[in-house]
Amino acid sequence: MEIRNICIIAHVDHGKTTLLDGILKETGAITSKESRERVMDSNDLEQERGITILAKNTAVKYKDTRINIIDTPGHADFGGEVERVLNMADCSLLLVDAFDGPMPQTRFVLGKALQLGHKPILVVNKVDRDGARPDAVVDMVFDLFHDLNATDEQMDFPIIYASAKQGWAVKDLKDAPSKDLQALLDMVLKHVQISSGDKTKPLQFQVTSLDYNDYVGRIAIGKIYNGSISKSQDITLVTMKDHKSTNYKISKVYGFEGLKRHEIDTADAGDIVALAGIEDLFIGDTVCELGNPLPMPPISIDEPTVSMFFMVNNSPFVGKEGKLVTTRNIRERLDKELKVNVAMRLQETEDKDRFKILGRGELHLSILIETMRREGYELQVSRPEVIFKSNEKGERTEPFETVVMDLPDNYTGSIIAELNRRKGEMTSMQAHSSGMTRVEYYMPTRGLIGFRGFFLTETRGEGVLTSRFKDYNIYKGEIPGRKNGVLISMDSGDSTAYALWKIQERGFLFIDPVTAVYPGMIIGENARENDLEVNPVKEKKLSNVRSSGADEAIRLVPPRRLSLEQSIEFIDDDELVEVTPGSIRLRKKVLDPNMRKRTK
């Protein structure tokens, strides 16, 4: 059976996973019982957030051909997931929204695919959307190919128009909407070359993903570039870092079909399979023929741009909600993450209870924090910081990002003023007839930290913001931080409605009545620039003298609920986020008020 290997690449929310759902249904790989929205987003966090976080692969059979399909994340923070799996594919399906056109992440993933020699198929998705402009989008994509120095052969890309949500695709917009995706699958068979590799050569299998099973242990997923592999075969594993060789025996070989992974006896060059029986392996390692180590080129991953400190929880509430609270627990979990998350790094610090984690962005790091929290860990994290470098002239440089925003016309003034305050430079501004304006900025990553919350509030939730790391450029100088101070608890106990009723006049609250607090814990945002200490546990003094009038009714404004990402964005340099399985609390680094004054 012929094999074709393809990956689906696009900007976030352009419909990659939905299109894959349609392909799985079209080929009968999933039944109506298994069918649901974004069936490949199996992770709980992926289902909740509606985004793909981890790259995954599946396989379908169509006209006597096996098509291995890799679903990739569209968010810029998970670019490392895209980089490590692109090598397995021989061609890319580039999805572009028929209204939005190419976005920042489209440029990034397309650039990586073109570097690998892919000749992408352009899929203009959501052509049934109101305001769709497919012809203009095709021209924009052509310009993007030109900007990325694509070859003449790559520039001559085939085009398919589709509605992934409705499950149809056509070669020409003049054709009436079809009832299936056969036009797309036929284009794959016609345009994508048969998977490369020679099964007569010595074995070369590169690990691009890792999984774990309680029965067989660690599972390596990747592509067989040369040779063949079978169950119970003796192999040599060559590590990517130091090219060290170790011998193992393959216990099981798994193939993919639809949502299932099934055991097979043998697999040949060009196929994507999973192997069990190799315990000590990492992403990028090569499985070779026994005694014939032939390592594959290392997987190239862009460097991290943001860092954050992970610390052992030392608040008064430590251990009340989580079971995994010690330095050893956190260190073991971080080491486990580094083995599978190739875009993440760990730097040792002088304090053994503090770890410096480097990643691609706030979301990249917050997903790890949220996962640890759900696994029963307690920890504290600091405000994100960008990673500075020095250029050849010895000048200090910092990461810059391309920011694209779609927002209602009447909010553009305040957003532009805030971005200018944060050292951003406008590169483009286009007003659409729909009443929306697209604004593009080139700005320091530092200026984006804490901006997303302001953006959503200012645009009343109607704005859409995306960003993508662009390059390192000259340091822009100091950027003003948060404008307002915070409300800090000065006592411990359970908060009372009476106390919060008096405090809410000072700003915005983050907590409800009967919430456990401790001295130094942040319970709200002050309306002024300074920090203010308040007593949220104060009770109303009772008297046996009846007042002539009725007691004034206590009316509390609903508190502002901060998610994990919003909490990380909100805190300042002298503050931390305390993360436990049951709570997300904000606190000052120094809890004692007298020590805080001395530190300042």
Order of alpha helices (4+ residues) and beta strands (2+ residues): beta-alpha-alpha-beta-beta-alpha-beta-alpha-beta-alpha-alpha-beta-beta-alpha-beta-beta-beta-beta-beta-beta-beta-beta-beta-beta-beta-alpha-beta-beta-alpha-beta-beta-beta-beta-alpha-beta-beta-alpha-alpha-beta-beta-beta-alpha-beta-beta-beta-beta-alpha-beta-beta-alpha
